């Protein structure tokens, strides 16, 4: 199999493409001849450091991008404690922390540097891949990205934060099962807030979130049905025009008669105070005429263009 070396910019000539450390060798992708047909790009060779080289190419690997995500996952696992420093502390907090004893004082001095080194390697994106000037298209079909870091999978991302911050996997996974990975940051925040929750508390939290989601979905469904049922239109009442927003307010507040409107006059003007006194009065006047006219069934049948909304 013929592996083409990727183009290496001069300032990266001794750099690992995966993590930015000094390169020690060249890595060939794909692993075997049988993977060539599955590979999303031509066979290539990329510079790799000694540590990244210890993470073997997986049998099912079909692209350099997939192997990069795998290496990032392995690095995050190896340096979870170092990365956890930056997740749990700020640089200023470490500098101001009162650690006693030679071991803890040494940690205070070196901790942030350890975090920065590990973080830079995990976030390192490498340079654009080309072979003889021709670009190798980026494949983002696999993996999961969160907070600027690419993970091998959604589960790998969750496991990383659980390990680095001491989060409860059962809670984290339970929330994600309810809200989905598109709301990963929300699930992470819930897990951080309830880091020390007991088992019965975890069950209660997940149940509450699930109920909130169901309530939200029902509200959206009701609004959707309401929007699809009718489209309110303005009606010229002669002396004034009744506007859709005024009719909608009446529908939402179960105001069906002129008498009910007069009793709810203060609530109406409070609802439309943001429009100013003149416009709010025009809306109220139009609605008065409209509800008065609706007392006549014949008028409704002949002139009320919004009659279906009241059914």
PyMOL commands that set and color helices and strands:
alter all, ss='L'
color gray80, all
select helices_A, chain A and resi 10-12+33-35+50-53+64-78+80-88+91-96+102-123+154-165+169-179+181-193+199-229+244-252+258-263+265-271+273-275+277-293+297-303+307-310
alter helices_A, ss='H'
color red, helices_A
select strands_A, chain A and resi 4-5+25-29+44-48+130-131+134-135+144-146+149-151+235-236+241-242
alter strands_A, ss='S'
color yellow, strands_A
deselect
rebuild
show_as cartoon
